[in-house]
Amino acid sequence: MRSTLRGVSQDPCATLHCYGTGPCVETRSPSGASSSPAVTSDGGTLEFLLTRECGGTTGRVLRMKLNKCIQWPARSRHSSLIIFDEMNIRYLLNIALGICCWHGALPCPDLCNCYFDQEVICNSIPISVFPAKGMPRNTTSLTIQYTNITTITGEDLQATPLLKELHLSNNELRNLSTDMLIEVPYLHTIDLTGNQLTHLPSRVFYHAPLDSIALKNNLLSRAEANWLPSNSNLTWIDLSGNRFQKIPAGILQNLGRLITLDLSENKLEDIPAGVLDPLTLLERLSLQNNKLRSIDPLAFNATYALSYLFLQRNRLEKLSPTLFQHVKELRYLDLSENHLRHLPTGALDPNVMFVDLGLNPWHCDAKMDYLWRWERKSIEVHHEETKAVCSLPAMLKGRPLASLSPDELGVKVE
């Protein structure tokens, strides 16, 4: 395969591309290269056509961006073309040759891309088992996605003892072993999005100091406390797009450091009291696209740090006036696309900066006095509307709540 050196006219830093892993063979001397390399002006990309040949297995790609900018020679500009003299072409080609030969000494799994910053990406390749052969032992970030892999074991990950990030999205994973992470003591992020996982074994996340787990778009209906140690460092977990009918109280018991929890796009029907109490540091909670009909008045009593709460596209018909009384940090609340007709007095803290109440069947009568006053104050202070629009009575249908006069709403203003 041909090693190619490319630069971008808008950026004086070069990017080098080298294909192949065998020894480099000079097929044409630099002196045989044209002093006017081919240049395309449409995207500002220049390409040296006469370089060196690298033999060996094809399909492996190594990309490297120079850490330091090359000091380009004086250049003439005409329609964004850059002209290099022969001496500088020879200099750049020698750099490309050196990197190509260096690459010949680096391992890399077949059909995967390996990078000098210890990243390996195996994307959309025809494999059904972990590509351990040729995996660089200094890999710190590994992505295997859109393959037919069905399982990952601790023995597989022995090949990457320095791994910090493991991205395994959109494969065919059905089983994970209890010892899966035992050989990766530095791993902090694991992404298992879009697989076929129906359950996970106990202690599956015990052996690594994880702070982020993505289990989005699987087939999970339970999340157990024994997945994680009691002193888990987890700050972010995505359980969206699964089959949970109840909030998984078990696993939440071990997540006292959690900052972000995503349970959207499940089948949750209620939020009982106490289930969220361990999450005293939680700042962001996503519960949209569920089937929520009720929220216990004490559900958020211990989520003191909660700042962003997403409850849109559920089936809520009413809220307790004391629901958010302990959530003093709440800044963003989305209740759009529910079945709300009225909001009780005291339901919203005056410090909330943005509330979305759109696409609810609001009955604009005297019972809307509190929300009407709250919204007018919010517009005055935060310049934000709630998007509440009247559905009834018929004479007010389609009117924004904030646009109504006291007489239209049937309230008295002192």
Contacts in CASP RR format, 6 or more apart in sequence:
PFRMAT RR
TARGET T0000
AUTHOR 0000-0000-0000
METHOD contacts of the structure
MODEL  1
MRSTLRGVSQDPCATLHCYGTGPCVETRSPSGASSSPAVTSDGGTLEFLL
TRECGGTTGRVLRMKLNKCIQWPARSRHSSLIIFDEMNIRYLLNIALGIC
CWHGALPCPDLCNCYFDQEVICNSIPISVFPAKGMPRNTTSLTIQYTNIT
TITGEDLQATPLLKELHLSNNELRNLSTDMLIEVPYLHTIDLTGNQLTHL
PSRVFYHAPLDSIALKNNLLSRAEANWLPSNSNLTWIDLSGNRFQKIPAG
ILQNLGRLITLDLSENKLEDIPAGVLDPLTLLERLSLQNNKLRSIDPLAF
NATYALSYLFLQRNRLEKLSPTLFQHVKELRYLDLSENHLRHLPTGALDP
NVMFVDLGLNPWHCDAKMDYLWRWERKSIEVHHEETKAVCSLPAMLKGRP
LASLSPDELGVKVE
1 19 0 8 1.000
1 20 0 8 1.000
1 53 0 8 1.000
1 54 0 8 1.000
1 55 0 8 1.000
1 56 0 8 1.000
1 58 0 8 1.000
1 59 0 8 1.000
2 19 0 8 1.000
2 51 0 8 1.000
2 53 0 8 1.000
2 54 0 8 1.000
3 17 0 8 1.000
3 18 0 8 1.000
3 19 0 8 1.000
3 24 0 8 1.000
3 51 0 8 1.000
3 52 0 8 1.000
3 53 0 8 1.000
3 54 0 8 1.000
3 96 0 8 1.000
3 97 0 8 1.000
3 99 0 8 1.000
3 100 0 8 1.000
4 17 0 8 1.000
4 18 0 8 1.000
4 19 0 8 1.000
4 47 0 8 1.000
4 48 0 8 1.000
4 51 0 8 1.000
4 96 0 8 1.000
5 14 0 8 1.000
5 16 0 8 1.000
5 17 0 8 1.000
5 47 0 8 1.000
5 48 0 8 1.000
5 51 0 8 1.000
5 92 0 8 1.000
5 93 0 8 1.000
5 95 0 8 1.000
5 96 0 8 1.000
6 14 0 8 1.000
6 15 0 8 1.000
6 16 0 8 1.000
6 17 0 8 1.000
6 45 0 8 1.000
6 46 0 8 1.000
6 47 0 8 1.000
6 48 0 8 1.000
7 13 0 8 1.000
7 14 0 8 1.000
7 15 0 8 1.000
7 45 0 8 1.000
7 46 0 8 1.000
8 15 0 8 1.000
8 44 0 8 1.000
8 45 0 8 1.000
8 46 0 8 1.000
9 43 0 8 1.000
9 44 0 8 1.000
9 45 0 8 1.000
9 46 0 8 1.000
9 80 0 8 1.000
9 82 0 8 1.000
10 44 0 8 1.000
12 69 0 8 1.000
12 70 0 8 1.000
12 72 0 8 1.000
13 65 0 8 1.000
13 66 0 8 1.000
13 68 0 8 1.000
13 69 0 8 1.000
13 70 0 8 1.000
14 65 0 8 1.000
14 66 0 8 1.000
14 70 0 8 1.000
14 92 0 8 1.000
15 63 0 8 1.000
15 64 0 8 1.000
15 65 0 8 1.000
15 66 0 8 1.000
16 63 0 8 1.000
16 64 0 8 1.000
16 65 0 8 1.000
16 66 0 8 1.000
16 95 0 8 1.000
16 96 0 8 1.000
16 99 0 8 1.000
17 61 0 8 1.000
17 62 0 8 1.000
17 63 0 8 1.000
18 54 0 8 1.000
18 62 0 8 1.000
18 64 0 8 1.000
18 96 0 8 1.000
18 99 0 8 1.000
18 100 0 8 1.000
18 103 0 8 1.000
19 54 0 8 1.000
19 58 0 8 1.000
19 59 0 8 1.000
19 60 0 8 1.000
19 61 0 8 1.000
19 62 0 8 1.000
20 54 0 8 1.000
20 55 0 8 1.000
20 56 0 8 1.000
20 57 0 8 1.000
20 58 0 8 1.000
20 59 0 8 1.000
20 60 0 8 1.000
20 61 0 8 1.000
20 62 0 8 1.000
20 100 0 8 1.000
20 103 0 8 1.000
20 104 0 8 1.000
21 54 0 8 1.000
21 55 0 8 1.000
21 56 0 8 1.000
21 57 0 8 1.000
21 60 0 8 1.000
21 103 0 8 1.000
21 104 0 8 1.000
21 106 0 8 1.000
21 108 0 8 1.000
22 54 0 8 1.000
22 55 0 8 1.000
22 56 0 8 1.000
22 57 0 8 1.000
22 104 0 8 1.000
23 54 0 8 1.000
23 55 0 8 1.000
23 56 0 8 1.000
23 101 0 8 1.000
23 104 0 8 1.000
24 52 0 8 1.000
24 53 0 8 1.000
24 54 0 8 1.000
24 55 0 8 1.000
24 97 0 8 1.000
24 98 0 8 1.000
24 100 0 8 1.000
24 101 0 8 1.000
24 104 0 8 1.000
25 52 0 8 1.000
25 53 0 8 1.000
25 54 0 8 1.000
25 55 0 8 1.000
26 52 0 8 1.000
26 53 0 8 1.000
26 97 0 8 1.000
27 52 0 8 1.000
27 53 0 8 1.000
28 50 0 8 1.000
28 52 0 8 1.000
30 86 0 8 1.000
30 89 0 8 1.000
30 90 0 8 1.000
30 93 0 8 1.000
30 94 0 8 1.000
31 86 0 8 1.000
31 90 0 8 1.000
32 50 0 8 1.000
33 48 0 8 1.000
33 50 0 8 1.000
33 86 0 8 1.000
33 89 0 8 1.000
33 90 0 8 1.000
33 93 0 8 1.000
34 49 0 8 1.000
34 50 0 8 1.000
35 84 0 8 1.000
35 85 0 8 1.000
35 86 0 8 1.000
35 89 0 8 1.000
36 83 0 8 1.000
37 46 0 8 1.000
37 47 0 8 1.000
37 48 0 8 1.000
37 49 0 8 1.000
37 50 0 8 1.000
37 84 0 8 1.000
37 89 0 8 1.000
38 46 0 8 1.000
38 47 0 8 1.000
38 48 0 8 1.000
38 49 0 8 1.000
39 45 0 8 1.000
39 46 0 8 1.000
39 47 0 8 1.000
39 81 0 8 1.000
39 82 0 8 1.000
39 83 0 8 1.000
40 46 0 8 1.000
40 47 0 8 1.000
41 79 0 8 1.000
41 80 0 8 1.000
41 81 0 8 1.000
43 80 0 8 1.000
44 80 0 8 1.000
46 82 0 8 1.000
48 89 0 8 1.000
48 92 0 8 1.000
48 93 0 8 1.000
48 96 0 8 1.000
51 93 0 8 1.000
51 96 0 8 1.000
51 97 0 8 1.000
52 93 0 8 1.000
52 96 0 8 1.000
52 97 0 8 1.000
52 100 0 8 1.000
54 100 0 8 1.000
54 101 0 8 1.000
54 103 0 8 1.000
54 104 0 8 1.000
57 110 0 8 1.000
59 110 0 8 1.000
59 111 0 8 1.000
60 108 0 8 1.000
60 110 0 8 1.000
60 111 0 8 1.000
60 112 0 8 1.000
60 113 0 8 1.000
60 114 0 8 1.000
61 113 0 8 1.000
61 114 0 8 1.000
62 99 0 8 1.000
62 103 0 8 1.000
62 106 0 8 1.000
62 108 0 8 1.000
62 113 0 8 1.000
62 114 0 8 1.000
62 115 0 8 1.000
62 116 0 8 1.000
63 113 0 8 1.000
63 115 0 8 1.000
64 99 0 8 1.000
64 115 0 8 1.000
64 116 0 8 1.000
70 92 0 8 1.000
72 82 0 8 1.000
72 84 0 8 1.000
72 88 0 8 1.000
73 84 0 8 1.000
73 85 0 8 1.000
73 88 0 8 1.000
75 82 0 8 1.000
75 83 0 8 1.000
75 84 0 8 1.000
76 83 0 8 1.000
84 92 0 8 1.000
106 114 0 8 1.000
106 136 0 8 1.000
107 114 0 8 1.000
107 134 0 8 1.000
107 135 0 8 1.000
107 136 0 8 1.000
108 114 0 8 1.000
108 120 0 8 1.000
108 134 0 8 1.000
108 135 0 8 1.000
108 136 0 8 1.000
109 120 0 8 1.000
109 122 0 8 1.000
109 131 0 8 1.000
109 132 0 8 1.000
109 133 0 8 1.000
109 134 0 8 1.000
109 135 0 8 1.000
110 131 0 8 1.000
110 133 0 8 1.000
111 122 0 8 1.000
111 125 0 8 1.000
111 126 0 8 1.000
111 127 0 8 1.000
112 120 0 8 1.000
112 121 0 8 1.000
112 122 0 8 1.000
112 125 0 8 1.000
112 131 0 8 1.000
113 120 0 8 1.000
113 121 0 8 1.000
113 122 0 8 1.000
113 123 0 8 1.000
114 120 0 8 1.000
114 136 0 8 1.000
115 121 0 8 1.000
117 140 0 8 1.000
117 141 0 8 1.000
118 136 0 8 1.000
118 138 0 8 1.000
118 139 0 8 1.000
118 140 0 8 1.000
118 141 0 8 1.000
118 162 0 8 1.000
119 139 0 8 1.000
119 140 0 8 1.000
119 141 0 8 1.000
119 142 0 8 1.000
119 143 0 8 1.000
120 135 0 8 1.000
120 136 0 8 1.000
120 139 0 8 1.000
120 141 0 8 1.000
120 142 0 8 1.000
120 143 0 8 1.000
121 143 0 8 1.000
122 131 0 8 1.000
122 143 0 8 1.000
122 144 0 8 1.000
122 145 0 8 1.000
122 147 0 8 1.000
123 143 0 8 1.000
123 145 0 8 1.000
123 146 0 8 1.000
124 145 0 8 1.000
124 146 0 8 1.000
124 147 0 8 1.000
125 147 0 8 1.000
126 147 0 8 1.000
126 148 0 8 1.000
127 147 0 8 1.000
127 148 0 8 1.000
127 149 0 8 1.000
128 147 0 8 1.000
128 148 0 8 1.000
128 149 0 8 1.000
128 150 0 8 1.000
128 172 0 8 1.000
129 149 0 8 1.000
130 144 0 8 1.000
130 149 0 8 1.000
130 152 0 8 1.000
130 153 0 8 1.000
130 156 0 8 1.000
130 157 0 8 1.000
131 144 0 8 1.000
132 156 0 8 1.000
132 158 0 8 1.000
132 159 0 8 1.000
134 159 0 8 1.000
135 142 0 8 1.000
135 159 0 8 1.000
135 160 0 8 1.000
137 159 0 8 1.000
137 160 0 8 1.000
137 161 0 8 1.000
137 162 0 8 1.000
138 162 0 8 1.000
139 159 0 8 1.000
139 160 0 8 1.000
139 162 0 8 1.000
139 163 0 8 1.000
140 162 0 8 1.000
140 163 0 8 1.000
140 164 0 8 1.000
140 165 0 8 1.000
140 186 0 8 1.000
141 163 0 8 1.000
141 164 0 8 1.000
141 165 0 8 1.000
141 167 0 8 1.000
142 160 0 8 1.000
142 163 0 8 1.000
142 165 0 8 1.000
142 166 0 8 1.000
142 167 0 8 1.000
143 167 0 8 1.000
144 167 0 8 1.000
144 168 0 8 1.000
144 171 0 8 1.000
145 167 0 8 1.000
145 168 0 8 1.000
145 169 0 8 1.000
145 170 0 8 1.000
145 171 0 8 1.000
146 170 0 8 1.000
146 171 0 8 1.000
147 171 0 8 1.000
147 172 0 8 1.000
148 171 0 8 1.000
148 172 0 8 1.000
149 168 0 8 1.000
149 171 0 8 1.000
149 172 0 8 1.000
149 173 0 8 1.000
150 171 0 8 1.000
150 172 0 8 1.000
150 173 0 8 1.000
150 174 0 8 1.000
150 175 0 8 1.000
151 173 0 8 1.000
151 174 0 8 1.000
151 175 0 8 1.000
151 176 0 8 1.000
151 177 0 8 1.000
152 168 0 8 1.000
152 173 0 8 1.000
152 176 0 8 1.000
152 177 0 8 1.000
152 180 0 8 1.000
153 177 0 8 1.000
153 179 0 8 1.000
153 180 0 8 1.000
154 177 0 8 1.000
154 179 0 8 1.000
154 180 0 8 1.000
154 181 0 8 1.000
154 182 0 8 1.000
154 183 0 8 1.000
155 183 0 8 1.000
157 163 0 8 1.000
157 166 0 8 1.000
157 180 0 8 1.000
157 181 0 8 1.000
157 183 0 8 1.000
157 184 0 8 1.000
158 183 0 8 1.000
160 183 0 8 1.000
160 184 0 8 1.000
161 183 0 8 1.000
161 184 0 8 1.000
161 185 0 8 1.000
162 186 0 8 1.000
163 184 0 8 1.000
163 186 0 8 1.000
163 187 0 8 1.000
164 186 0 8 1.000
164 187 0 8 1.000
164 188 0 8 1.000
164 189 0 8 1.000
165 187 0 8 1.000
165 188 0 8 1.000
165 189 0 8 1.000
165 190 0 8 1.000
166 184 0 8 1.000
166 187 0 8 1.000
166 189 0 8 1.000
166 190 0 8 1.000
166 191 0 8 1.000
167 189 0 8 1.000
167 190 0 8 1.000
167 191 0 8 1.000
168 190 0 8 1.000
168 191 0 8 1.000
168 192 0 8 1.000
168 195 0 8 1.000
169 191 0 8 1.000
169 192 0 8 1.000
169 193 0 8 1.000
169 194 0 8 1.000
169 195 0 8 1.000
169 214 0 8 1.000
170 193 0 8 1.000
170 194 0 8 1.000
170 195 0 8 1.000
171 194 0 8 1.000
171 195 0 8 1.000
172 195 0 8 1.000
172 196 0 8 1.000
173 192 0 8 1.000
173 195 0 8 1.000
173 196 0 8 1.000
173 197 0 8 1.000
174 195 0 8 1.000
174 196 0 8 1.000
174 197 0 8 1.000
174 198 0 8 1.000
175 197 0 8 1.000
176 192 0 8 1.000
176 197 0 8 1.000
176 200 0 8 1.000
176 201 0 8 1.000
176 204 0 8 1.000
177 201 0 8 1.000
177 204 0 8 1.000
178 201 0 8 1.000
178 202 0 8 1.000
178 203 0 8 1.000
178 204 0 8 1.000
179 207 0 8 1.000
180 204 0 8 1.000
180 207 0 8 1.000
181 187 0 8 1.000
181 190 0 8 1.000
181 204 0 8 1.000
181 205 0 8 1.000
181 206 0 8 1.000
181 207 0 8 1.000
181 208 0 8 1.000
181 210 0 8 1.000
182 207 0 8 1.000
184 207 0 8 1.000
184 208 0 8 1.000
185 207 0 8 1.000
185 208 0 8 1.000
185 209 0 8 1.000
186 208 0 8 1.000
186 209 0 8 1.000
187 208 0 8 1.000
187 209 0 8 1.000
187 210 0 8 1.000
188 208 0 8 1.000
188 209 0 8 1.000
188 210 0 8 1.000
188 211 0 8 1.000
188 212 0 8 1.000
189 210 0 8 1.000
189 211 0 8 1.000
189 212 0 8 1.000
190 205 0 8 1.000
190 208 0 8 1.000
190 210 0 8 1.000
190 212 0 8 1.000
190 213 0 8 1.000
190 214 0 8 1.000
191 214 0 8 1.000
192 213 0 8 1.000
192 214 0 8 1.000
192 215 0 8 1.000
192 218 0 8 1.000
193 214 0 8 1.000
193 215 0 8 1.000
193 216 0 8 1.000
193 217 0 8 1.000
193 218 0 8 1.000
193 238 0 8 1.000
194 216 0 8 1.000
194 217 0 8 1.000
194 218 0 8 1.000
195 217 0 8 1.000
195 218 0 8 1.000
196 218 0 8 1.000
196 219 0 8 1.000
197 215 0 8 1.000
197 218 0 8 1.000
197 219 0 8 1.000
197 220 0 8 1.000
198 218 0 8 1.000
198 219 0 8 1.000
198 220 0 8 1.000
198 221 0 8 1.000
199 220 0 8 1.000
199 222 0 8 1.000
200 220 0 8 1.000
200 224 0 8 1.000
200 227 0 8 1.000
202 224 0 8 1.000
202 226 0 8 1.000
202 227 0 8 1.000
203 226 0 8 1.000
203 227 0 8 1.000
204 227 0 8 1.000
205 213 0 8 1.000
205 227 0 8 1.000
205 228 0 8 1.000
205 232 0 8 1.000
206 228 0 8 1.000
206 229 0 8 1.000
209 233 0 8 1.000
210 228 0 8 1.000
210 232 0 8 1.000
210 233 0 8 1.000
210 234 0 8 1.000
211 233 0 8 1.000
211 234 0 8 1.000
211 235 0 8 1.000
211 236 0 8 1.000
212 234 0 8 1.000
212 235 0 8 1.000
212 236 0 8 1.000
212 237 0 8 1.000
213 234 0 8 1.000
213 236 0 8 1.000
213 237 0 8 1.000
213 238 0 8 1.000
214 237 0 8 1.000
214 238 0 8 1.000
215 223 0 8 1.000
215 237 0 8 1.000
215 238 0 8 1.000
215 239 0 8 1.000
215 242 0 8 1.000
216 238 0 8 1.000
216 239 0 8 1.000
216 240 0 8 1.000
216 241 0 8 1.000
216 242 0 8 1.000
216 262 0 8 1.000
217 240 0 8 1.000
217 241 0 8 1.000
217 242 0 8 1.000
218 241 0 8 1.000
218 242 0 8 1.000
219 242 0 8 1.000
219 243 0 8 1.000
220 239 0 8 1.000
220 242 0 8 1.000
220 243 0 8 1.000
220 244 0 8 1.000
221 242 0 8 1.000
221 243 0 8 1.000
221 244 0 8 1.000
221 245 0 8 1.000
222 244 0 8 1.000
222 248 0 8 1.000
223 239 0 8 1.000
223 244 0 8 1.000
223 248 0 8 1.000
223 250 0 8 1.000
223 251 0 8 1.000
224 248 0 8 1.000
224 250 0 8 1.000
224 251 0 8 1.000
225 250 0 8 1.000
225 251 0 8 1.000
225 253 0 8 1.000
225 254 0 8 1.000
227 251 0 8 1.000
228 234 0 8 1.000
228 251 0 8 1.000
228 254 0 8 1.000
228 255 0 8 1.000
229 254 0 8 1.000
230 253 0 8 1.000
230 254 0 8 1.000
231 254 0 8 1.000
232 254 0 8 1.000
232 255 0 8 1.000
232 256 0 8 1.000
232 257 0 8 1.000
233 257 0 8 1.000
234 254 0 8 1.000
234 255 0 8 1.000
234 257 0 8 1.000
234 258 0 8 1.000
235 257 0 8 1.000
235 258 0 8 1.000
235 259 0 8 1.000
235 260 0 8 1.000
236 258 0 8 1.000
236 259 0 8 1.000
236 260 0 8 1.000
237 255 0 8 1.000
237 258 0 8 1.000
237 260 0 8 1.000
237 261 0 8 1.000
237 262 0 8 1.000
238 262 0 8 1.000
239 248 0 8 1.000
239 261 0 8 1.000
239 262 0 8 1.000
239 263 0 8 1.000
239 266 0 8 1.000
240 262 0 8 1.000
240 263 0 8 1.000
240 264 0 8 1.000
240 265 0 8 1.000
240 266 0 8 1.000
240 286 0 8 1.000
241 264 0 8 1.000
241 265 0 8 1.000
241 266 0 8 1.000
242 265 0 8 1.000
242 266 0 8 1.000
243 266 0 8 1.000
243 267 0 8 1.000
244 263 0 8 1.000
244 266 0 8 1.000
244 267 0 8 1.000
244 268 0 8 1.000
245 266 0 8 1.000
245 267 0 8 1.000
245 268 0 8 1.000
245 269 0 8 1.000
246 268 0 8 1.000
246 269 0 8 1.000
247 263 0 8 1.000
247 268 0 8 1.000
247 271 0 8 1.000
247 272 0 8 1.000
247 275 0 8 1.000
247 276 0 8 1.000
249 275 0 8 1.000
252 258 0 8 1.000
252 261 0 8 1.000
252 275 0 8 1.000
252 276 0 8 1.000
252 278 0 8 1.000
252 279 0 8 1.000
253 278 0 8 1.000
254 278 0 8 1.000
255 261 0 8 1.000
255 278 0 8 1.000
255 279 0 8 1.000
256 278 0 8 1.000
256 279 0 8 1.000
256 280 0 8 1.000
256 281 0 8 1.000
257 281 0 8 1.000
258 279 0 8 1.000
258 281 0 8 1.000
258 282 0 8 1.000
259 281 0 8 1.000
259 282 0 8 1.000
259 283 0 8 1.000
259 284 0 8 1.000
260 282 0 8 1.000
260 283 0 8 1.000
260 284 0 8 1.000
261 279 0 8 1.000
261 282 0 8 1.000
261 284 0 8 1.000
261 285 0 8 1.000
261 286 0 8 1.000
262 286 0 8 1.000
263 285 0 8 1.000
263 286 0 8 1.000
263 287 0 8 1.000
263 290 0 8 1.000
264 286 0 8 1.000
264 287 0 8 1.000
264 288 0 8 1.000
264 289 0 8 1.000
264 290 0 8 1.000
264 310 0 8 1.000
265 288 0 8 1.000
265 289 0 8 1.000
265 290 0 8 1.000
266 289 0 8 1.000
266 290 0 8 1.000
267 290 0 8 1.000
267 291 0 8 1.000
268 287 0 8 1.000
268 290 0 8 1.000
268 291 0 8 1.000
268 292 0 8 1.000
269 290 0 8 1.000
269 291 0 8 1.000
269 292 0 8 1.000
269 293 0 8 1.000
269 294 0 8 1.000
270 292 0 8 1.000
270 293 0 8 1.000
270 294 0 8 1.000
270 295 0 8 1.000
270 296 0 8 1.000
271 287 0 8 1.000
271 292 0 8 1.000
271 294 0 8 1.000
271 295 0 8 1.000
271 296 0 8 1.000
271 299 0 8 1.000
272 296 0 8 1.000
272 299 0 8 1.000
273 296 0 8 1.000
273 297 0 8 1.000
273 298 0 8 1.000
273 299 0 8 1.000
273 301 0 8 1.000
274 296 0 8 1.000
274 298 0 8 1.000
274 299 0 8 1.000
274 301 0 8 1.000
274 302 0 8 1.000
275 299 0 8 1.000
276 282 0 8 1.000
276 285 0 8 1.000
276 299 0 8 1.000
276 300 0 8 1.000
276 302 0 8 1.000
276 303 0 8 1.000
277 301 0 8 1.000
277 302 0 8 1.000
278 302 0 8 1.000
279 302 0 8 1.000
279 303 0 8 1.000
280 302 0 8 1.000
280 303 0 8 1.000
280 304 0 8 1.000
280 305 0 8 1.000
281 305 0 8 1.000
282 303 0 8 1.000
282 305 0 8 1.000
282 306 0 8 1.000
283 305 0 8 1.000
283 306 0 8 1.000
283 307 0 8 1.000
283 308 0 8 1.000
283 329 0 8 1.000
284 306 0 8 1.000
284 307 0 8 1.000
284 308 0 8 1.000
285 303 0 8 1.000
285 306 0 8 1.000
285 308 0 8 1.000
285 309 0 8 1.000
285 310 0 8 1.000
286 310 0 8 1.000
287 309 0 8 1.000
287 310 0 8 1.000
287 311 0 8 1.000
287 314 0 8 1.000
288 310 0 8 1.000
288 311 0 8 1.000
288 312 0 8 1.000
288 313 0 8 1.000
288 314 0 8 1.000
288 334 0 8 1.000
289 312 0 8 1.000
289 313 0 8 1.000
289 314 0 8 1.000
290 313 0 8 1.000
290 314 0 8 1.000
291 314 0 8 1.000
291 315 0 8 1.000
292 311 0 8 1.000
292 314 0 8 1.000
292 315 0 8 1.000
292 316 0 8 1.000
293 314 0 8 1.000
293 315 0 8 1.000
293 316 0 8 1.000
293 317 0 8 1.000
294 316 0 8 1.000
295 316 0 8 1.000
295 319 0 8 1.000
295 320 0 8 1.000
295 323 0 8 1.000
296 320 0 8 1.000
297 320 0 8 1.000
297 322 0 8 1.000
297 323 0 8 1.000
299 323 0 8 1.000
300 306 0 8 1.000
300 323 0 8 1.000
300 324 0 8 1.000
300 326 0 8 1.000
300 327 0 8 1.000
301 326 0 8 1.000
302 326 0 8 1.000
303 326 0 8 1.000
303 327 0 8 1.000
304 326 0 8 1.000
304 327 0 8 1.000
304 328 0 8 1.000
304 329 0 8 1.000
305 329 0 8 1.000
306 327 0 8 1.000
306 329 0 8 1.000
306 330 0 8 1.000
307 329 0 8 1.000
307 330 0 8 1.000
307 331 0 8 1.000
307 332 0 8 1.000
308 331 0 8 1.000
308 332 0 8 1.000
309 327 0 8 1.000
309 330 0 8 1.000
309 332 0 8 1.000
309 333 0 8 1.000
309 334 0 8 1.000
310 334 0 8 1.000
311 333 0 8 1.000
311 334 0 8 1.000
311 335 0 8 1.000
311 338 0 8 1.000
312 334 0 8 1.000
312 335 0 8 1.000
312 336 0 8 1.000
312 337 0 8 1.000
312 338 0 8 1.000
312 356 0 8 1.000
313 336 0 8 1.000
313 337 0 8 1.000
313 338 0 8 1.000
314 337 0 8 1.000
314 338 0 8 1.000
315 338 0 8 1.000
315 339 0 8 1.000
316 335 0 8 1.000
316 338 0 8 1.000
316 339 0 8 1.000
316 340 0 8 1.000
317 338 0 8 1.000
317 339 0 8 1.000
317 340 0 8 1.000
317 341 0 8 1.000
318 340 0 8 1.000
318 341 0 8 1.000
318 342 0 8 1.000
318 344 0 8 1.000
319 335 0 8 1.000
319 340 0 8 1.000
319 343 0 8 1.000
319 344 0 8 1.000
319 347 0 8 1.000
320 344 0 8 1.000
320 347 0 8 1.000
321 344 0 8 1.000
321 345 0 8 1.000
321 346 0 8 1.000
321 347 0 8 1.000
323 347 0 8 1.000
324 330 0 8 1.000
324 333 0 8 1.000
324 347 0 8 1.000
324 348 0 8 1.000
324 349 0 8 1.000
325 349 0 8 1.000
327 349 0 8 1.000
328 349 0 8 1.000
328 351 0 8 1.000
330 349 0 8 1.000
330 351 0 8 1.000
330 352 0 8 1.000
331 351 0 8 1.000
331 352 0 8 1.000
331 353 0 8 1.000
331 354 0 8 1.000
332 352 0 8 1.000
332 353 0 8 1.000
332 354 0 8 1.000
333 348 0 8 1.000
333 352 0 8 1.000
333 354 0 8 1.000
333 355 0 8 1.000
333 356 0 8 1.000
334 355 0 8 1.000
334 356 0 8 1.000
335 355 0 8 1.000
335 356 0 8 1.000
335 357 0 8 1.000
335 358 0 8 1.000
335 360 0 8 1.000
336 356 0 8 1.000
336 357 0 8 1.000
336 358 0 8 1.000
336 359 0 8 1.000
336 360 0 8 1.000
336 387 0 8 1.000
337 358 0 8 1.000
337 359 0 8 1.000
337 360 0 8 1.000
338 360 0 8 1.000
339 360 0 8 1.000
339 361 0 8 1.000
340 357 0 8 1.000
340 360 0 8 1.000
340 361 0 8 1.000
340 362 0 8 1.000
341 360 0 8 1.000
341 361 0 8 1.000
341 362 0 8 1.000
341 363 0 8 1.000
342 362 0 8 1.000
342 363 0 8 1.000
342 367 0 8 1.000
342 368 0 8 1.000
342 371 0 8 1.000
343 357 0 8 1.000
343 368 0 8 1.000
343 370 0 8 1.000
343 371 0 8 1.000
344 370 0 8 1.000
345 370 0 8 1.000
346 370 0 8 1.000
347 370 0 8 1.000
348 355 0 8 1.000
348 371 0 8 1.000
348 374 0 8 1.000
350 374 0 8 1.000
350 377 0 8 1.000
350 381 0 8 1.000
352 378 0 8 1.000
353 382 0 8 1.000
353 384 0 8 1.000
354 382 0 8 1.000
354 384 0 8 1.000
355 378 0 8 1.000
355 384 0 8 1.000
355 386 0 8 1.000
356 386 0 8 1.000
356 387 0 8 1.000
357 371 0 8 1.000
357 386 0 8 1.000
357 387 0 8 1.000
357 388 0 8 1.000
358 386 0 8 1.000
358 387 0 8 1.000
358 388 0 8 1.000
358 389 0 8 1.000
359 387 0 8 1.000
359 389 0 8 1.000
360 388 0 8 1.000
360 391 0 8 1.000
361 391 0 8 1.000
361 392 0 8 1.000
362 368 0 8 1.000
362 388 0 8 1.000
362 389 0 8 1.000
362 390 0 8 1.000
362 391 0 8 1.000
362 392 0 8 1.000
362 401 0 8 1.000
363 390 0 8 1.000
363 391 0 8 1.000
363 392 0 8 1.000
363 393 0 8 1.000
364 390 0 8 1.000
364 391 0 8 1.000
364 392 0 8 1.000
364 393 0 8 1.000
364 396 0 8 1.000
364 399 0 8 1.000
364 401 0 8 1.000
364 404 0 8 1.000
364 408 0 8 1.000
364 409 0 8 1.000
365 392 0 8 1.000
365 393 0 8 1.000
365 409 0 8 1.000
365 410 0 8 1.000
366 409 0 8 1.000
366 410 0 8 1.000
366 411 0 8 1.000
368 401 0 8 1.000
368 409 0 8 1.000
369 409 0 8 1.000
369 411 0 8 1.000
371 386 0 8 1.000
371 388 0 8 1.000
371 401 0 8 1.000
372 401 0 8 1.000
372 402 0 8 1.000
372 404 0 8 1.000
372 409 0 8 1.000
372 411 0 8 1.000
375 385 0 8 1.000
375 386 0 8 1.000
375 388 0 8 1.000
375 401 0 8 1.000
375 402 0 8 1.000
376 402 0 8 1.000
378 384 0 8 1.000
378 385 0 8 1.000
378 386 0 8 1.000
379 385 0 8 1.000
379 402 0 8 1.000
385 400 0 8 1.000
385 402 0 8 1.000
386 401 0 8 1.000
386 402 0 8 1.000
387 400 0 8 1.000
388 400 0 8 1.000
388 401 0 8 1.000
388 402 0 8 1.000
389 398 0 8 1.000
389 399 0 8 1.000
389 400 0 8 1.000
389 401 0 8 1.000
390 396 0 8 1.000
390 397 0 8 1.000
390 398 0 8 1.000
390 399 0 8 1.000
390 400 0 8 1.000
390 401 0 8 1.000
390 404 0 8 1.000
391 397 0 8 1.000
391 398 0 8 1.000
396 404 0 8 1.000
396 408 0 8 1.000
399 408 0 8 1.000
406 412 0 8 1.000
406 413 0 8 1.000
END
